[in-house]
Amino acid sequence: MSVMRFLAGFAVGAALGAVAGILLAPKSGEETREMLGDMASDMAKKTDATVKDIQKRADDIVSDVQEKSEEIMSKLQDMLNKQKDGAEA
């Protein structure tokens, strides 16, 4: 979880640094507003892509865990059935 917090902090810091740089740059207000709009759009796209990637990875992990748990349950059931059969014999 600390890696995610670091990445989130890094992204926020980078965004704030970029905005500060643009606001302090000697450009007209219209150019600055256009640049900020472009940056906001880019950040939104990157954030969306990152969220989708994290969601896909989480879904893959959940799927893997479910698969493994089903395998374990099957093996346990087999072991119990063998013990039960051995006790009845």
N, C-alpha and C positions, 0 to 999 in steps of 0.2 A: 504494500500500500504506500510506502514511503516513496517509491519510484514514481507513482502516479502523482503524488503531492509535489514532488520535485518538478516533474514535467509540467504540471499545471502552473506552478510558480514561475517556471522558466518562460512559459508561453505568455503569462500575464506581464512579466517583466519586459519581455521582448516587445510586446504590443505597446506598453506604456513608453518604452524608450523610442519606438518608432513614431508614436504620436507626438511626443515631445520634440523629437528631431524635426518633424514636419512643421509643427507650430512655430518653431524658432527659426526655420529656414526663411530666407528673404524672397518670398513669392507672394503673388497677389492672393487675395482672399478667395477668389474663384478657383484658382489653381490648387490652393490648399484644401478647399472643401472637396474638390474633385479627387484629389489624392487620398484624403481621409475616407471618402466613399468607396474608392477602389480597395483601399486597405481593409475596410470593414467587410466588404464583400469577399475578399480573399480569405480573411480570417474565418468568416462564417463557413465558407466552403471547406477549408482545412479542418475546422472543428467538426463539421458534419462528417467528413471522411474519417476522422480519428474516432469519433463516437461509433460509427458503423463498424470500423475495424475492431474496436474493443468489444462491441456487442457480438460480432462474429466469433471472436476468440472465446468469449465467455460461453456462447452457445456451444462451441466445439468442446470446451472443457466439460460443460454439463452433460453433453452427449456421451463423452468418454467415461465420465464417472457413472452414468446410468448403465452403460454397457458393462463396465467392470463389475458393478454391484450385481447385475443380473447373472454374470458368470459366477460370481462368488456364491450367490444364492442357489444357483443350480448345483454347484459342487457340494455345498452344504446339504442340500436335499438328497443328492446321491449318497453322500456319506451316511446320512441318517437312515436312508432306505437300506443300505448295506448292513448297518448295525441292527436294524430292526429284523431284516431277513436272517442274520446270523443268530440273533436271540431266539427266533422262532424255530430254528433248526435243531 
